[in-house]
Amino acid sequence: MGLFNPLLRGSTLTAIFCDERTLQGMLEFEAALAKAQAKCGAIPESAASVIAGECRADKFDADALAQSAAGAGNLAIPLVKQLTANVKKQQEQAARYVHWGATSQDAIDTGMVLQIRDALAAAENLLAQLTEVLAEQAESHRHSVMPGRTWMQHALPITFGLKLAGTLDALLRWQERLQQLKPRVLVLQLGGAAGTLASLKEQGEEIAQALSLELELAQADTPWHTQRDRFLEVAGWFAGVSSTLGKFASDFALLMQTEVAEVGEPVAEGRGGSSTMPHKRNPVGCAAVLNAITRIPGLMATMYASQIQQHERALGGWQAEWETLPELAMLAGGIMQTSLDLLNGMQVNTEKMRADLEMTHGLIMAESVTLALAQHIGKQPAHHLVEQLCHCALDENVPLAQLLTQHPGVNPYLTAPEIERLLDPQHATGSAESFIQCVLERARQPQKGQS
């Protein structure tokens, strides 16, 4: 699968979920647990020091752990067994305190939270870059008039800046949601065998608090072994950001079609070529985004299905998250990075946008003429008359302006210069300018709580 990483998962998030980081996350839990217990007097400080010193992923054979996990049911069991053996070689007495009072799910869940923390920080950085470049491009193209399209057909004129501002607006909301979800998601898991910490006796809460401080994670009111809403929420955030960028990639690819050619992906040697057709310039970045986004609903379905967990410790649902959530995060990271590269180097053909506006001989501006004429003869008669003239313009391949100027039902009320102005798309973008300005002002405000 590594062959596809540059294409689909080519961001800093991918390294965060490599095998070594997965093991290290669990080992960080084990080291911090020993330190917290030593601070609380539950185990000797000398034992905690030895345990922490052995909690390094490079001291473990990942392949051997993987083989052992097949029989044990999870990675934490053979990891703890090997850690205990390693500690015993250093100090036999210290080995008895490895994983003291915890359960395998505590190590796996907290390890995953530590990876998620790093992944969210990397995603936050990518998102900040995305909003910055989108703001710059929206500002640059706030007056670049182009056809707006509804039902895949020409509707009314818009600006390319407004299209970009719509994506920026959504990403700004995802920034806000990220700040809101981090305190809920970045939470310690420590519950012991059945979520009571009974093995730690009266020190359970004290050790949990010390461990949360050691790992710089929030402390949960209750262990969440079978309450998986936190992971579902973070998965939903990655899926949501991906969906916003997937919509942009879909629109961009459509605007790149040969017959449209209003935008283009960045130009680079070997990018977008065909193995057989030398003239091709394929939207490869958009294809990579849409490839990844097509998989995300299925991954989210697994995350939702994993919410059904039996009693205090589950089988099947919890385990299904192990690969699903990292894969979702890595795909989202790839989508964000590919979108950033696309936005940084995209080509915009404003002349073609204007030409495409005129390809229907003024029909795209029929609504503005209808509204002006309606002030004189009423809305329904005006709509009916202009609609008839639009059909004639299409059937006879004649500019709408010519038919309007010559028609006796129009020229008594609208002069030729007025008609020309009404048919100019530059004057028909409504509140697009103020919409763009509103989003740009919000984009320039510092994000609350942003790290």
Secondary structure, DSSP 8 states (H G I E B T S, - for coil): -GGGHHHHS-SHHHHHTSHHHHHHHHHHHHHHHHHHHHHTTSS-HHHHHHHHHH--GGGS-HHHHHHHHHHHSSSHHHHHHHHHHHHHHH-HHHHTTTTTT--HHHHHHHHHHHHHHHHHHHHHHHHHHHHHHHHHHHHHTTT-EEEEEETTEEEEEEEHHHHHHHHHHHHHHHHHHHHHHHHHHSB----TTTTS-GGGGGGHHHHHHHHHHHHT-B--SS--TT--HHHHHHHHHHHHHHHHHHHHHHHHHHHTSTTT-SEE----TTTT--SS-TT----HHHHHHHHHHHHHHHHHHHHHHTT---TTS-SSHHHHHHHHHHHHHHHHHHHHHHHHHHHHH-EE-HHHHHHHHHTTTTGGGHHHHHHHHHHHH-HHHHHHHHHHHHHHHHHHT--HHHHHHH-TTTTTTS-HHHHHHHT-GGG--TTHHHHHHHHHHHHHS--TT--
